[in-house]
């Protein structure tokens, strides 16, 4: 499976709304996986000063990652393949 980074502009979101968005990403990914469309939410990094958020997902398809985010109602600016270099 490949890793995809979803880039978001979350200007104006409160911390509670940010937590809700993360929960929606996790739950929607789990639902897709249960339906036979494997997508795994890995983690998010939020930059408060810029209101930017980068979320990592693992999937065989960039299209599935897009579908998860659209189904969850989460805004995004782009989705690109990425390398997760966590030690």
TORSEDO-16683 format. One record per atom (N, C-alpha, C, O): residue number from 0; residue in three letters; atom name; y, x, z. Coordinates in steps of 0.001 Angstrom, whole numbers. Atoms other than C-alpha are relative to their C-alpha. Example, Ala and Ser with C-alpha at 12.3 -4.5 7.8 and 13.67 -1.06 7.14 Angstrom:
BEGIN
+-----+---------+-------+---------+---------+---------+
! num ! residuo ! atomo !      yy !      xx !      zz !
+-----+---------+-------+---------+---------+---------+
!   0 !     ALA !     N !   -1190 !     890 !       0 !
!   0 !     ALA !    CA !   -4500 !   12300 !    7800 !
!   0 !     ALA !     C !    1200 !     900 !       0 !
!   0 !     ALA !     O !    1181 !    1936 !     665 !
!   1 !     SER !     N !   -1190 !    -820 !     -60 !
!   1 !     SER !    CA !   -1060 !   13670 !    7140 !
!   1 !     SER !     C !    1090 !    -770 !     730 !
!   1 !     SER !     O !    2198 !    -261 !     899 !
+-----+---------+-------+---------+---------+---------+
***
This chain:
BEGIN
+-----+---------+-------+---------+---------+---------+
! num ! residuo ! atomo !      yy !      xx !      zz !
+-----+---------+-------+---------+---------+---------+
!   0 !     UNK !     N !   -1182 !     833 !       0 !
!   0 !     UNK !    CA !       0 !       0 !       0 !
!   0 !     UNK !     C !    1242 !     875 !       0 !
!   0 !     UNK !     O !    1241 !    1984 !     535 !
!   1 !     UNK !     N !   -1287 !    -701 !      54 !
!   1 !     UNK !    CA !    3568 !    1068 !    -651 !
!   1 !     UNK !     C !     928 !    -538 !    1089 !
!   1 !     UNK !     O !     726 !   -1630 !    1621 !
!   2 !     UNK !     N !   -1031 !     407 !    -953 !
!   2 !     UNK !    CA !    6536 !     913 !    1704 !
!   2 !     UNK !     C !    1260 !    -335 !    -795 !
!   2 !     UNK !     O !    1640 !     383 !   -1721 !
!   3 !     UNK !     N !   -1235 !     439 !     652 !
!   3 !     UNK !    CA !    9664 !    -962 !     637 !
!   3 !     UNK !     C !    1089 !    -156 !    1042 !
!   3 !     UNK !     O !     850 !    -659 !    2140 !
!   4 !     UNK !     N !   -1155 !     142 !    -876 !
!   4 !     UNK !    CA !   13116 !    -819 !    2196 !
!   4 !     UNK !     C !     872 !   -1136 !    -539 !
!   4 !     UNK !     O !    1257 !   -1150 !   -1708 !
!   5 !     UNK !     N !    -880 !    1116 !     334 !
!   5 !     UNK !    CA !   15161 !   -4009 !    2203 !
!   5 !     UNK !     C !    1358 !     308 !     611 !
!   5 !     UNK !     O !    1479 !     498 !    1821 !
!   6 !     UNK !     N !   -1358 !    -307 !    -450 !
!   6 !     UNK !    CA !   18896 !   -3347 !    2413 !
!   6 !     UNK !     C !     766 !   -1302 !     190 !
!   6 !     UNK !     O !     740 !   -2184 !    -668 !
!   7 !     UNK !     N !    -726 !    1231 !    -322 !
!   7 !     UNK !    CA !   21071 !   -5987 !    4061 !
!   7 !     UNK !     C !    1422 !     302 !     475 !
!   7 !     UNK !     O !    1680 !    1322 !    1114 !
!   8 !     UNK !     N !   -1345 !      10 !    -581 !
!   8 !     UNK !    CA !   24744 !   -6602 !    4790 !
!   8 !     UNK !     C !      12 !   -1196 !     954 !
!   8 !     UNK !     O !     -79 !   -2343 !     517 !
!   9 !     UNK !     N !      76 !    1069 !   -1005 !
!   9 !     UNK !    CA !   24791 !   -8603 !    8029 !
!   9 !     UNK !     C !    1332 !    -186 !     721 !
!   9 !     UNK !     O !    1366 !    -423 !    1929 !
!  10 !     UNK !     N !   -1338 !     188 !    -567 !
!  10 !     UNK !    CA !   28536 !   -8869 !    8579 !
!  10 !     UNK !     C !      90 !   -1364 !     692 !
!  10 !     UNK !     O !    -265 !   -2395 !     120 !
!  11 !     UNK !     N !    -229 !    1234 !    -736 !
!  11 !     UNK !    CA !   29334 !  -11445 !   11241 !
!  11 !     UNK !     C !   -1184 !    -498 !     807 !
!  11 !     UNK !     O !   -1046 !   -1475 !    1543 !
!  12 !     UNK !     N !    1160 !     449 !    -781 !
!  12 !     UNK !    CA !   25826 !  -11755 !   12718 !
!  12 !     UNK !     C !     125 !     446 !    1452 !
!  12 !     UNK !     O !     540 !    1571 !    1731 !
!  13 !     UNK !     N !      55 !    -353 !   -1418 !
!  13 !     UNK !    CA !   25541 !  -11832 !   16496 !
!  13 !     UNK !     C !   -1332 !     697 !     273 !
!  13 !     UNK !     O !   -2232 !     678 !    -566 !
!  14 !     UNK !     N !    1264 !    -650 !    -361 !
!  14 !     UNK !    CA !   22826 !   -9879 !   18290 !
!  14 !     UNK !     C !   -1135 !   -1030 !      96 !
!  14 !     UNK !     O !   -2276 !    -729 !    -257 !
!  15 !     UNK !     N !    1015 !    1056 !     -50 !
!  15 !     UNK !    CA !   20981 !  -13165 !   18907 !
!  15 !     UNK !     C !    -456 !    -387 !   -1401 !
!  15 !     UNK !     O !   -1648 !    -597 !   -1630 !
!  16 !     UNK !     N !     353 !     325 !    1379 !
!  16 !     UNK !    CA !   21109 !  -13973 !   15192 !
!  16 !     UNK !     C !    -801 !    1131 !    -633 !
!  16 !     UNK !     O !   -1723 !     885 !   -1410 !
!  17 !     UNK !     N !     750 !   -1152 !     503 !
!  17 !     UNK !    CA !   19908 !  -10460 !   14388 !
!  17 !     UNK !     C !   -1439 !     -49 !     499 !
!  17 !     UNK !     O !   -2374 !     195 !    -264 !
!  18 !     UNK !     N !    1350 !     134 !    -561 !
!  18 !     UNK !    CA !   16942 !  -10957 !   16727 !
!  18 !     UNK !     C !    -761 !   -1131 !    -686 !
!  18 !     UNK !     O !   -1958 !   -1007 !    -943 !
!  19 !     UNK !     N !     630 !    1114 !     698 !
!  19 !     UNK !    CA !   16235 !  -14298 !   15047 !
!  19 !     UNK !     C !    -417 !     376 !   -1411 !
!  19 !     UNK !     O !   -1467 !     -55 !   -1887 !
!  20 !     UNK !     N !     335 !    -452 !    1351 !
!  20 !     UNK !    CA !   16303 !  -12668 !   11614 !
!  20 !     UNK !     C !   -1238 !     891 !      25 !
!  20 !     UNK !     O !   -2111 !     782 !    -836 !
!  21 !     UNK !     N !    1174 !    -867 !    -120 !
!  21 !     UNK !    CA !   13826 !  -10030 !   12756 !
!  21 !     UNK !     C !   -1253 !    -839 !     269 !
!  21 !     UNK !     O !   -2308 !    -593 !    -316 !
!  22 !     UNK !     N !    1135 !     880 !    -297 !
!  22 !     UNK !    CA !   11559 !  -12721 !   14193 !
!  22 !     UNK !     C !    -448 !    -742 !   -1258 !
!  22 !     UNK !     O !   -1648 !    -892 !   -1491 !
!  23 !     UNK !     N !     338 !     704 !    1242 !
!  23 !     UNK !    CA !   11720 !  -14632 !   10884 !
!  23 !     UNK !     C !    -725 !     930 !    -966 !
!  23 !     UNK !     O !   -1673 !     510 !   -1629 !
!  24 !     UNK !     N !     668 !    -974 !     880 !
!  24 !     UNK !    CA !   10758 !  -11478 !    8948 !
!  24 !     UNK !     C !   -1435 !     242 !     450 !
!  24 !     UNK !     O !   -2348 !     297 !    -374 !
!  25 !     UNK !     N !    1341 !    -247 !    -545 !
!  25 !     UNK !    CA !    7788 !  -10848 !   11240 !
!  25 !     UNK !     C !    -898 !   -1206 !    -239 !
!  25 !     UNK !     O !   -2002 !   -1067 !    -765 !
!  26 !     UNK !     N !     831 !    1202 !     113 !
!  26 !     UNK !    CA !    6526 !  -14432 !   11269 !
!  26 !     UNK !     C !    -308 !    -358 !   -1451 !
!  26 !     UNK !     O !   -1421 !    -785 !   -1758 !
!  27 !     UNK !     N !     235 !     323 !    1405 !
!  27 !     UNK !    CA !    6946 !  -14944 !    7526 !
!  27 !     UNK !     C !    -979 !    1000 !    -612 !
!  27 !     UNK !     O !   -1835 !     614 !   -1409 !
!  28 !     UNK !     N !     957 !   -1004 !     470 !
!  28 !     UNK !    CA !    5124 !  -11667 !    6804 !
!  28 !     UNK !     C !   -1413 !    -338 !     464 !
!  28 !     UNK !     O !   -2366 !    -244 !    -308 !
!  29 !     UNK !     N !    1315 !     362 !    -537 !
!  29 !     UNK !    CA !    2269 !  -12757 !    9056 !
!  29 !     UNK !     C !    -569 !   -1222 !    -714 !
!  29 !     UNK !     O !   -1768 !   -1283 !    -988 !
!  30 !     UNK !     N !     461 !    1202 !     700 !
!  30 !     UNK !    CA !    2093 !  -16148 !    7345 !
!  30 !     UNK !     C !    -462 !     339 !   -1422 !
!  30 !     UNK !     O !   -1504 !    -142 !   -1867 !
!  31 !     UNK !     N !     403 !    -417 !    1343 !
!  31 !     UNK !    CA !    1993 !  -14574 !    3878 !
!  31 !     UNK !     C !   -1352 !     713 !      52 !
!  31 !     UNK !     O !   -2228 !     453 !    -774 !
!  32 !     UNK !     N !    1247 !    -744 !    -129 !
!  32 !     UNK !    CA !    -771 !  -12222 !    5025 !
!  32 !     UNK !     C !   -1165 !    -945 !     269 !
!  32 !     UNK !     O !   -2239 !    -782 !    -309 !
!  33 !     UNK !     N !    1047 !     980 !    -312 !
!  33 !     UNK !    CA !   -2784 !  -15126 !    6471 !
!  33 !     UNK !     C !    -365 !    -825 !   -1237 !
!  33 !     UNK !     O !   -1485 !   -1322 !   -1346 !
!  34 !     UNK !     N !     241 !     747 !    1239 !
!  34 !     UNK !    CA !   -2447 !  -16841 !    3073 !
!  34 !     UNK !     C !    -583 !     888 !   -1103 !
!  34 !     UNK !     O !    -706 !     455 !   -2248 !
!  35 !     UNK !     N !     616 !    -899 !     969 !
!  35 !     UNK !    CA !   -4004 !  -13813 !    1346 !
!  35 !     UNK !     C !     994 !     812 !    -821 !
!  35 !     UNK !     O !     622 !    1394 !   -1840 !
!  36 !     UNK !     N !   -1032 !    -789 !     682 !
!  36 !     UNK !    CA !    -709 !  -12165 !     278 !
!  36 !     UNK !     C !     512 !    1044 !     994 !
!  36 !     UNK !     O !    1527 !     828 !    1657 !
!  37 !     UNK !     N !    -287 !    -966 !   -1060 !
!  37 !     UNK !    CA !    -617 !   -9021 !    2435 !
!  37 !     UNK !     C !    1391 !     638 !     -74 !
!  37 !     UNK !     O !    1737 !    1313 !   -1044 !
!  38 !     UNK !     N !   -1308 !    -625 !    -203 !
!  38 !     UNK !    CA !    2852 !   -7990 !    3603 !
!  38 !     UNK !     C !     105 !     275 !    1498 !
!  38 !     UNK !     O !    -153 !    -601 !    2323 !
!  39 !     UNK !     N !    -153 !    -336 !   -1423 !
!  39 !     UNK !    CA !    3495 !   -6144 !    6862 !
!  39 !     UNK !     C !    1433 !     452 !     255 !
!  39 !     UNK !     O !    1930 !    1379 !    -385 !
!  40 !     UNK !     N !   -1311 !    -443 !    -472 !
!  40 !     UNK !    CA !    6893 !   -5918 !    8535 !
!  40 !     UNK !     C !    -236 !    1225 !     877 !
!  40 !     UNK !     O !   -1075 !    1194 !    1777 !
!  41 !     UNK !     N !     171 !   -1230 !    -777 !
!  41 !     UNK !    CA !    7223 !   -2384 !    9930 !
!  41 !     UNK !     C !    1061 !     106 !    1090 !
!  41 !     UNK !     O !     734 !     179 !    2274 !
!  42 !     UNK !     N !   -1099 !    -121 !    -963 !
!  42 !     UNK !    CA !   10656 !   -2149 !   11582 !
!  42 !     UNK !     C !    1331 !    -125 !    -722 !
!  42 !     UNK !     O !    1397 !    -115 !   -1951 !
!  43 !     UNK !     N !   -1363 !      65 !     537 !
!  43 !     UNK !    CA !   14409 !   -2456 !   11117 !
!  43 !     UNK !     C !     879 !    1005 !     716 !
!  43 !     UNK !     O !     642 !    1350 !    1873 !
!  44 !     UNK !     N !   -1037 !    -839 !    -575 !
!  44 !     UNK !    CA !   17338 !    -151 !   11705 !
!  44 !     UNK !     C !    1333 !    -663 !    -326 !
!  44 !     UNK !     O !    1650 !    -902 !   -1491 !
!  45 !     UNK !     N !   -1287 !     665 !     175 !
!  45 !     UNK !    CA !   20737 !   -1776 !   12246 !
!  45 !     UNK !     C !    1115 !     979 !     332 !
!  45 !     UNK !     O !    1055 !    1678 !    1344 !
!  46 !     UNK !     N !   -1161 !    -861 !    -199 !
!  46 !     UNK !    CA !   24025 !     114 !   11931 !
!  46 !     UNK !     C !    1187 !    -914 !     319 !
!  46 !     UNK !     O !    1821 !   -1437 !    -598 !
!  47 !     UNK !     N !   -1020 !     965 !    -387 !
!  47 !     UNK !    CA !   26542 !   -1966 !   13934 !
!  47 !     UNK !     C !    1374 !     263 !    -615 !
!  47 !     UNK !     O !    2056 !    -683 !   -1009 !
!  48 !     UNK !     N !   -1318 !    -327 !     527 !
!  48 !     UNK !    CA !   29650 !    -122 !   12701 !
!  48 !     UNK !     C !     196 !    -418 !   -1449 !
!  48 !     UNK !     O !    1318 !    -680 !   -1881 !
!  49 !     UNK !     N !     -58 !     380 !    1422 !
!  49 !     UNK !    CA !   28813 !    -980 !    9086 !
!  49 !     UNK !     C !    -592 !   -1382 !    -249 !
!  49 !     UNK !     O !    -520 !   -1892 !   -1367 !
!  50 !     UNK !     N !     711 !    1284 !     136 !
!  50 !     UNK !    CA !   26928 !   -4253 !    9724 !
!  50 !     UNK !     C !   -1104 !      79 !   -1043 !
!  50 !     UNK !     O !   -1409 !    -903 !   -1721 !
!  51 !     UNK !     N !    1091 !    -209 !     959 !
!  51 !     UNK !    CA !   24144 !   -2794 !    7604 !
!  51 !     UNK !     C !   -1319 !      79 !     734 !
!  51 !     UNK !     O !   -1406 !     562 !    1863 !
!  52 !     UNK !     N !    1335 !     -16 !    -569 !
!  52 !     UNK !    CA !   20464 !   -3191 !    8230 !
!  52 !     UNK !     C !    -986 !     424 !   -1085 !
!  52 !     UNK !     O !    -904 !     -41 !   -2221 !
!  53 !     UNK !     N !    1066 !    -420 !     895 !
!  53 !     UNK !    CA !   17490 !   -1470 !    6603 !
!  53 !     UNK !     C !   -1317 !    -388 !     649 !
!  53 !     UNK !     O !   -1617 !      19 !    1771 !
!  54 !     UNK !     N !    1278 !     482 !    -516 !
!  54 !     UNK !    CA !   14113 !   -3135 !    7045 !
!  54 !     UNK !     C !   -1128 !     555 !    -844 !
!  54 !     UNK !     O !   -1052 !     543 !   -2072 !
!  55 !     UNK !     N !    1152 !    -524 !     712 !
!  55 !     UNK !    CA !   10784 !   -1568 !    6138 !
!  55 !     UNK !     C !   -1146 !    -997 !      26 !
!  55 !     UNK !     O !   -1454 !   -1591 !    1060 !
!  56 !     UNK !     N !    1175 !     847 !     172 !
!  56 !     UNK !    CA !    7842 !   -3581 !    4840 !
!  56 !     UNK !     C !   -1058 !     794 !    -741 !
!  56 !     UNK !     O !    -740 !    1698 !   -1513 !
!  57 !     UNK !     N !    1107 !    -611 !     732 !
!  57 !     UNK !    CA !    4419 !   -2516 !    3603 !
!  57 !     UNK !     C !    -685 !   -1091 !    -812 !
!  57 !     UNK !     O !    -995 !   -2163 !    -292 !
!  58 !     UNK !     N !     627 !     990 !     870 !
!  58 !     UNK !    CA !    2875 !   -4314 !     642 !
!  58 !     UNK !     C !    -460 !     688 !   -1282 !
!  58 !     UNK !     O !     -32 !    1799 !   -1594 !
!  59 !     UNK !     N !     401 !    -492 !    1314 !
!  59 !     UNK !    CA !    1142 !   -3806 !   -2684 !
!  59 !     UNK !     C !    1016 !    -374 !   -1061 !
!  59 !     UNK !     O !     941 !     116 !   -2188 !
!  60 !     UNK !     N !    -899 !     551 !    1003 !
!  60 !     UNK !    CA !    4009 !   -5595 !   -4406 !
!  60 !     UNK !     C !    1422 !    -151 !     525 !
!  60 !     UNK !     O !    1643 !    -735 !    1586 !
!  61 !     UNK !     N !   -1409 !     187 !    -328 !
!  61 !     UNK !    CA !    7789 !   -5408 !   -4295 !
!  61 !     UNK !     C !     350 !   -1485 !     -77 !
!  61 !     UNK !     O !    1183 !   -1973 !     687 !
!  62 !     UNK !     N !    -231 !    1427 !     149 !
!  62 !     UNK !    CA !    7734 !   -9030 !   -5443 !
!  62 !     UNK !     C !    -378 !    -790 !    1240 !
!  62 !     UNK !     O !     310 !   -1747 !    1595 !
!  63 !     UNK !     N !     394 !     682 !   -1236 !
!  63 !     UNK !    CA !    5871 !  -10114 !   -2298 !
!  63 !     UNK !     C !    1028 !     228 !    1099 !
!  63 !     UNK !     O !    1337 !    -685 !    1865 !
!  64 !     UNK !     N !   -1032 !    -299 !   -1002 !
!  64 !     UNK !    CA !    8456 !   -8380 !    -121 !
!  64 !     UNK !     C !    1235 !    -866 !    -270 !
!  64 !     UNK !     O !    1829 !   -1413 !     659 !
!  65 !     UNK !     N !   -1124 !     864 !     365 !
!  65 !     UNK !    CA !   11192 !  -10231 !   -2013 !
!  65 !     UNK !     C !    -292 !   -1440 !     390 !
!  65 !     UNK !     O !     563 !   -2115 !     964 !
!  66 !     UNK !     N !     377 !    1378 !    -326 !
!  66 !     UNK !    CA !    9318 !  -13526 !   -1606 !
!  66 !     UNK !     C !      47 !    -264 !    1503 !
!  66 !     UNK !     O !     488 !   -1330 !    1932 !
!  67 !     UNK !     N !     -33 !     152 !   -1462 !
!  67 !     UNK !    CA !    8946 !  -12978 !    2160 !
!  67 !     UNK !     C !    1436 !    -182 !     466 !
!  67 !     UNK !     O !    1725 !   -1082 !    1255 !
!  68 !     UNK !     N !   -1392 !      57 !    -430 !
!  68 !     UNK !    CA !   12669 !  -12375 !    2576 !
!  68 !     UNK !     C !     689 !   -1276 !    -468 !
!  68 !     UNK !     O !    1475 !   -1863 !     276 !
!  69 !     UNK !     N !    -582 !    1247 !     491 !
!  69 !     UNK !    CA !   13655 !  -15330 !     402 !
!  69 !     UNK !     C !    -540 !   -1197 !     771 !
!  69 !     UNK !     O !     220 !   -2097 !    1129 !
!  70 !     UNK !     N !     617 !    1097 !    -742 !
!  70 !     UNK !    CA !   11188 !  -17644 !    2174 !
!  70 !     UNK !     C !     547 !     -70 !    1424 !
!  70 !     UNK !     O !     758 !   -1157 !    1960 !
!  71 !     UNK !     N !    -537 !     -54 !   -1365 !
!  71 !     UNK !    CA !   12499 !  -16494 !    5572 !
!  71 !     UNK !     C !    1497 !    -312 !      33 !
!  71 !     UNK !     O !    2073 !    -465 !    1111 !
!  72 !     UNK !     N !   -1433 !     292 !      55 !
!  72 !     UNK !    CA !   16057 !  -17193 !    4389 !
!  72 !     UNK !     C !     867 !    1175 !     410 !
!  72 !     UNK !     O !    1969 !     992 !     926 !
!  73 !     UNK !     N !    -722 !   -1203 !    -416 !
!  73 !     UNK !    CA !   17146 !  -13603 !    4983 !
!  73 !     UNK !     C !     774 !     595 !   -1171 !
!  73 !     UNK !     O !     201 !     812 !   -2239 !
!  74 !     UNK !     N !    -789 !    -578 !    1088 !
!  74 !     UNK !    CA !   20000 !  -12164 !    2905 !
!  74 !     UNK !     C !    -384 !    1455 !    -231 !
!  74 !     UNK !     O !    -734 !    2173 !     706 !
!  75 !     UNK !     N !     240 !   -1404 !     295 !
!  75 !     UNK !    CA !   19445 !   -8877 !    1121 !
!  75 !     UNK !     C !     769 !     400 !   -1248 !
!  75 !     UNK !     O !    1041 !    -418 !   -2127 !
!  76 !     UNK !     N !    -741 !    -547 !    1137 !
!  76 !     UNK !    CA !   21301 !   -6640 !   -1318 !
!  76 !     UNK !     C !    -933 !     669 !    -998 !
!  76 !     UNK !     O !    -615 !     762 !   -2183 !
!  77 !     UNK !     N !     931 !    -679 !     878 !
!  77 !     UNK !    CA !   18300 !   -4833 !   -2723 !
!  77 !     UNK !     C !   -1289 !     344 !     707 !
!  77 !     UNK !     O !   -1364 !     360 !    1936 !
!  78 !     UNK !     N !    1307 !    -417 !    -509 !
!  78 !     UNK !    CA !   14691 !   -3796 !   -2306 !
!  78 !     UNK !     C !    -436 !    1193 !    -830 !
!  78 !     UNK !     O !    -507 !    1110 !   -2056 !
!  79 !     UNK !     N !     417 !   -1208 !     698 !
!  79 !     UNK !    CA !   13547 !    -285 !   -3168 !
!  79 !     UNK !     C !   -1247 !     574 !     671 !
!  79 !     UNK !     O !   -1459 !     409 !    1873 !
!  80 !     UNK !     N !    1159 !    -692 !    -579 !
!  80 !     UNK !    CA !   10327 !    1655 !   -2718 !
!  80 !     UNK !     C !     525 !    1180 !     808 !
!  80 !     UNK !     O !    1486 !    1835 !     403 !
!  81 !     UNK !     N !    -477 !   -1047 !    -907 !
!  81 !     UNK !    CA !   10705 !    4152 !     130 !
!  81 !     UNK !     C !   -1187 !     755 !     583 !
!  81 !     UNK !     O !   -2334 !     328 !     453 !
!  82 !     UNK !     N !    1002 !    -775 !    -732 !
!  82 !     UNK !    CA !    8801 !    6789 !    2076 !
!  82 !     UNK !     C !     339 !    -100 !    1480 !
!  82 !     UNK !     O !    1461 !     209 !    1882 !
!  83 !     UNK !     N !    -181 !      64 !   -1445 !
!  83 !     UNK !    CA !    8377 !    6204 !    5800 !
!  83 !     UNK !     C !    -470 !    1324 !     566 !
!  83 !     UNK !     O !   -1668 !    1609 !     568 !
!  84 !     UNK !     N !     316 !   -1362 !    -459 !
!  84 !     UNK !    CA !    8520 !    9699 !    7303 !
!  84 !     UNK !     C !    -105 !     101 !    1508 !
!  84 !     UNK !     O !     137 !    1166 !    2076 !
!  85 !     UNK !     N !     159 !     -18 !   -1453 !
!  85 !     UNK !    CA !    7897 !    8725 !   10921 !
!  85 !     UNK !     C !   -1114 !     968 !     370 !
!  85 !     UNK !     O !   -2214 !     872 !    -175 !
!  86 !     UNK !     N !    1046 !    -971 !    -376 !
!  86 !     UNK !    CA !    5995 !   11595 !   12582 !
!  86 !     UNK !     C !   -1142 !    -652 !     757 !
!  86 !     UNK !     O !   -2094 !      26 !    1142 !
+-----+---------+-------+---------+---------+---------+
***
